[in-house]
């Protein structure tokens, strides 16, 4: 190594001599710090400090310095042995005068260090007072720590029949053994359940799955047993029961007709009555009342029962109501007038059950009318059990008449009520 002092001497005979001195400083950049883990795993139950790692940097000059870090925070240099933390440094001079430095870290690990990283930093000097540093790769220590708490969770928290539920058991320790699941039966006995270690999945739930579920595990380091339980409630809603339970035949003019709707559920229910395809509810109570029965009451009534607190828990049932009675004209008769040889359109609508039949005739004239024809059709606006007739005629010259007057005749076929 050429790190030395050089002297220069000048002689002037009888006048004497003079001497000068120059110091040569040689700087060498050390190698990247190499960190070697000493404790592959450690326990927080250890009574003494653990040997964490050794950091080494070679062939530097002057001798570099080593500093330790935990989670990007520098550790205070402590060389005196104690029960919490200290470092053991070592410096070695090689045959070519280079310096090799090392430092071993001893540290009392705690539970909060389970995710911590350690690394070392080497600082060295260069000419001109320049200070440089290099960092080692970070390391993690596999830390074992006893369980203090265990929890049992359920997802989703709100379930209904046919759903699936997942129970998960977890502890805050690293040495918890296998998990075991049980169900507490009504008799007080426990029934073992098959699980995938810490997870229990129950599919296609029924109300019979409602009950108390237990998870147990033993800490392998302390041999302590842990237990947690959870209440599983499976919500349900029975099929809707209607009274009467079959199609209902009514007569026009009936009074105070009641339709009953009931469905038993695990929680408070809500009821809505609707008719045919109408969206507006007729009633929000269990009983639907028809005070005065008319043809407009004929149709299909649907009762929908739901559990508002459990989304998707809905049941429904329908009943068909038939209203029988003599036909009635839907629209009032209208007086029509027109000119000769001009078309006039006539129409009429009756409703009743059974469905009525309509024929056309003119006063004093046979059925053969000078008409282009007639059709029976039911426009979208006409109610069920109604019949609509349309007639297109030409006004013809008749003595003492400027127009033809038509009367409507209704033919009703009698059909016995449904038995």
Secondary structure, DSSP 8 states (H G I E B T S, - for coil): ---EEEEEEEE-GGG-EEEEEEEE---B-----EEEES-SEEETT-SS-EEEEEEEEEEEBS--EEEEEETTEE-----S--SSEEEEEEEEE-TTS-EEEEEEEEE---GGGTT-EEEEEEEEEETTTEEEEEE---EE-EEE-----EEEEEESSSEETT--EEEEEEES-S-B---EEEEE-TTS-EEEE--BTTEEEE-S--GGG-EEEEEEEEBTTT--EEEEEEEE-EE-B---EEES-S-EEEETT-EEEEEEEE--BSS--EEEEEETT--S-SBSSSEEEEEE--GGG-EEEEEEEE-TTSTT-EEEEEEEEEEEEEEEESS--------TT-EEEEEEEEEEES--EEEEEETTS-S--SEEEEEE---TTS-TTEEEEEEEEE---BTTBSS--EEEEEE--------
